[in-house]
Amino acid sequence: MGGVVIPENNQEINNTNIMEKPAGPCVIVIFGASGDLTMRKLIPALYNLSAEKLLPDEFAVIGFARKKLTNEQFREQLSGDLCQFVSCELNSPELQGWIARRLYYVQGDYDDPSSYEKLKTLLFEIDQKHKTQGNRLFYLATPPNLFGTITKNLSQTELTKQDDQTWKRVIIEKPFGRDLESAQALNHELLTYLAESQIYRIDHYLGKETVQNILVFRFANGIFEPIWNRNYIDHIQITVSEELGVEHRASYYEEAGALRDMVSNHIMQLLSYLVMEPPYSFDAEAVRNEKVKVLHAIYPYSHEDVLSCTVRGQYGEGVLANGENVPGYRSEPNVNPKSNTETFVALKMMIDNWRWAGVPFYIRTGKRMTKRMTEIAIYFKKPSFTLFRETVVEDLETNVLVIRIQPNEGISLSFSAKKPKPTLDIGTVKMNFTYSDYFGNKKAAIGYEALLYDCMHGDATLFLRSDNVECAWSTLTTILDVWGTLPVRNFPNYASGSWGPKDSNKLLTKDGRAWRNSS
Ligand SMILES: NC(=O)c1ccc[n+]([C@@H]2O[C@H](COP(=O)([O-])OP(=O)(O)OC[C@H]3O[C@@H](n4cnc5c(N)ncnc54)[C@H](OP(=O)(O)O)[C@@H]3O)[C@@H](O)[C@H]2O)c1
């Protein structure tokens, strides 16, 4: 996790400072560079890295796509877009010039070997001009059906061939397949042309500071790890809710749905950071081994489990918190009016290992919910009530530790305290840490900075290994199979602006628990 920049000291805090150094010389080649990801995320993230002085002078970016553009047009287009996506305080003409001087464009076809020869020639020219020393990072920011074609052509043009002096790495964007079989086929195809150590499967959720902080929180503090197990924890809730609907992504989302779009990748990654055993070091393989181990320990769903432990939903029309009336999913542009695609999913999951046996994990994610929120709530077991039996106290609340991934990033812990009055009465109070109160109140990063920087350094800790991807899919395959054979009859089953279908509440109430619907 080399990219985690530990900012300047807050006066009250003793920070551990890591000396950050710029990445080594290299060229980043972005395939699909005319697309949305390049404009909104990748170039702004590189800009932010250059503002942090984490890019070397010996650096360049080549955009590759079918769209006809000259170098100048590519530079102009991205410089124009850049202003919208980087924070104002970082927006400097000098930095923009620094990036623009290093931007190049190759117009070509993804399946045409001569386009790769053209790219190869330009790479050699850039090596001379910018002293980039033959190191290459190929970023596949195209639709996934092109990943195999591009790696095959790169390999056949010897652009991915490494030697003792140079490295060649390939970042693959999600989705990594749409089920276990297609994920295995994609891995097989990639591994025909590349070594696993050259493949960096990216999940941008892992670039978020607050996600990386889960590991720091667990393993850099002495007080939490001893209670991070079934002896102390009653259950865990993970919520990833969006207020937005499907927006302009209907053609993709109709094929994917909430389980594939959110659970197979982001939520499985969050979960594995939360529950994995301590790795022996922050070495990439050590961390990734532990992540895979815990995914293997997820209790497999039987067909009956799918019926009793999963809930799917689709939003109907409704009213958002700001009073806006919004249409149902089936009335959104490019959505089939009879669509059975789920926009909400809730799951109860069990992890069958020594640390977690018997602790339920309740997971939910959906679109058009009450508010945008990603949080993990850890409910500890209740203390004994004996002491309070003869008092007015009717019940004791459990301690809840909440890790807020977004928005209002931070961590809070609720606990019981005596109300200030002559008789014994107890109320719940909160200790609250908010990121923005510490560490110099830095503007939230794009999320791709750490990932790009780490890849340039050859640190794969935050990237997914092939077995990690396949393991996550194998957990979800039974759900996909059962859902596929049992078409839903009650869609839409939740109103936009709500917390999801009623059945999602039943998933917890039948266990004597309830979702934490924070307001
Ligand atoms: N945008 C995001 O925020 C985001 C977030 C997470 C993951 N991703 C993933 O990152 C990759 C790129 O995302 P993106 O949003 O930049 O995608 P995009 O805008 O749809 O496509 C990127 C480029 O791919 C090329 N392309 C080639 N064949 C295409 C086809 N059949 N349909 C559409 N485009 C085609 C297009 O360039 P030319 O036609 O000029 O060659 C297009 O500009 C995708 O795999 C996506 O799932 C994106």
The ligand as a Gaussian input file, in Angstrom:
#p B3LYP/6-31G(d) Opt

LIG

0 1
 N      -16.402000       5.084000     -15.967000
 C      -16.226000       4.667000     -14.734000
 O      -16.341000       5.426000     -13.758000
 C      -15.833000       3.230000     -14.467000
 C      -15.765000       2.798000     -13.145000
 C      -15.367000       1.490000     -12.883000
 C      -15.037000       0.654000     -13.929000
 N      -15.119000       1.082000     -15.215000
 C      -14.725000       0.146000     -16.293000
 O      -13.676000       0.751000     -17.059000
 C      -13.795000       0.423000     -18.434000
 C      -13.891000       1.715000     -19.238000
 O      -14.957000       2.484000     -18.743000
 P      -15.543000       3.743000     -19.527000
 O      -16.656000       4.254000     -18.708000
 O      -14.458000       4.667000     -19.954000
 O      -16.146000       3.011000     -20.817000
 P      -16.666000       3.634000     -22.160000
 O      -16.629000       5.129000     -22.131000
 O      -17.963000       2.949000     -22.468000
 O      -15.627000       3.003000     -23.197000
 C      -14.262000       3.379000     -23.273000
 C      -13.846000       3.383000     -24.728000
 O      -13.827000       2.035000     -25.216000
 C      -13.942000       2.078000     -26.639000
 N      -14.827000       1.013000     -27.131000
 C      -14.457000      -0.035000     -27.880000
 N      -15.461000      -0.834000     -28.178000
 C      -16.538000      -0.292000     -27.619000
 C      -17.895000      -0.674000     -27.557000
 N      -18.330000      -1.781000     -28.142000
 N      -18.735000       0.112000     -26.885000
 C      -18.297000       1.222000     -26.262000
 N      -16.981000       1.622000     -26.295000
 C      -16.127000       0.879000     -26.954000
 C      -14.491000       3.452000     -26.968000
 O      -13.438000       4.143000     -27.607000
 P      -13.234000       4.144000     -29.183000
 O      -14.554000       3.810000     -29.824000
 O      -12.758000       5.517000     -29.492000
 O      -12.217000       3.096000     -29.401000
 C      -14.770000       4.117000     -25.646000
 O      -14.494000       5.488000     -25.648000
 C      -15.022000      -0.485000     -18.546000
 O      -14.601000      -1.818000     -18.497000
 C      -15.835000      -0.158000     -17.279000
 O      -16.605000      -1.257000     -16.854000
 C      -15.495000       2.348000     -15.500000

